[in-house]
Amino acid sequence: MRSLQWIGRHVSRYERGVLAARLAGVYVLIVSAATVYVVISTCLPGSQGLEALVLLAVTSPLSQLLIFLPMGSLNVTVQVLLWPAAGLVQAWLLWLIARGRRKSAAPPPEARSPE
């Protein structure tokens, strides 16, 4: 509960912080759902692995850059985790871009003029 309050305070410091948090959160949910779908569907018998294109499409354009990395020596688990990680990096970038400028902080109580 305490962490949610901290997130709420942090998000409200920016002009469009709430909107940016919602956009990034929805994108994280989409990436998570696509990851679960790909993992489950590729484990089913008869799967040819083409379901991974869903995850590639959801996490593009950053995941398209990962295609050019030499991943033959990497463990399969690491390879599977790279695409969702690319999606999380994109969600963070979405948050940075959409949040806007930081609101000006209110002056401390001592600095305010008496009314």
C-alpha positions in Angstrom: 0.0 0.0 0.0 2.8 2.3 0.9 4.5 1.8 -2.5 1.2 2.7 -4.3 1.1 6.0 -2.4 4.7 6.7 -3.3 4.0 6.0 -7.0 0.9 8.3 -6.8 3.0 11.1 -5.4 5.7 10.6 -7.9 3.3 10.5 -10.9 1.5 13.6 -9.8 4.7 15.6 -9.9 4.4 15.9 -13.7 2.0 17.7 -15.9 0.6 14.6 -17.6 2.0 12.1 -15.1 -1.3 10.2 -14.5 -2.0 9.8 -18.3 1.6 8.7 -18.9 1.4 6.1 -16.1 -1.8 4.7 -17.5 -0.3 4.5 -21.1 2.8 2.8 -19.9 0.8 0.5 -17.6 -1.5 -0.6 -20.4 1.5 -1.2 -22.6 3.2 -3.3 -19.9 0.0 -5.4 -19.6 -0.1 -5.9 -23.3 3.5 -7.1 -23.4 2.9 -9.4 -20.4 -0.2 -10.9 -22.0 1.6 -11.4 -25.3 4.5 -13.1 -23.4 2.2 -15.5 -21.6 0.4 -16.3 -24.8 3.7 -17.0 -26.6 5.1 -19.1 -23.8 2.0 -21.2 -23.4 1.2 -21.6 -27.2 4.8 -22.6 -28.1 4.7 -25.4 -25.4 1.6 -27.0 -27.0 2.1 -30.0 -29.3 2.1 -29.1 -33.0 3.4 -25.6 -32.5 5.8 -24.3 -35.0 6.9 -21.3 -33.0 5.2 -18.7 -35.3 3.3 -17.4 -32.3 6.5 -15.6 -31.3 5.7 -13.1 -34.1 2.9 -11.7 -31.8 5.5 -10.8 -29.2 7.8 -9.4 -31.9 5.0 -7.2 -33.2 4.0 -6.0 -29.8 7.5 -5.1 -28.7 8.7 -3.6 -32.0 10.7 -1.4 -33.0 13.2 -2.2 -30.3 12.7 -6.0 -30.6 13.5 -5.7 -34.3 16.9 -4.4 -33.4 17.4 -7.5 -31.2 17.1 -9.7 -34.3 20.5 -8.5 -35.5 22.3 -9.6 -32.3 24.2 -12.8 -32.5 22.2 -14.9 -30.1 23.4 -18.4 -31.1 25.5 -18.7 -28.0 22.9 -17.5 -25.6 20.7 -19.7 -23.5 17.1 -20.2 -24.7 15.8 -18.7 -21.5 17.8 -15.6 -22.0 16.6 -15.3 -25.5 13.0 -15.6 -24.4 13.4 -12.9 -21.8 15.0 -10.4 -24.2 11.8 -9.5 -26.0 9.7 -8.8 -22.9 12.6 -6.8 -21.5 12.6 -4.7 -24.7 8.9 -4.1 -24.2 9.5 -2.9 -20.6 12.3 -0.6 -21.8 9.8 0.8 -24.4 7.2 1.3 -21.6 9.7 3.3 -19.6 10.5 5.4 -22.6 6.8 5.9 -23.2 6.5 7.1 -19.6 9.4 9.5 -20.1 8.0 11.0 -23.3 4.4 11.3 -22.2 4.8 12.6 -18.7 5.6 16.2 -19.7 7.5 18.7 -17.6 7.8 18.6 -13.9 5.3 20.9 -12.1 6.8 23.7 -10.1 7.0 22.9 -6.5 5.1 25.0 -4.0 7.2 27.3 -1.9 7.8 26.2 1.7 5.4 27.5 4.3 8.0 29.9 5.8 8.5 31.6 2.4 4.9 32.3 1.8 3.6 35.8 2.5 1.1 36.2 5.3 -2.4 36.7 4.1 
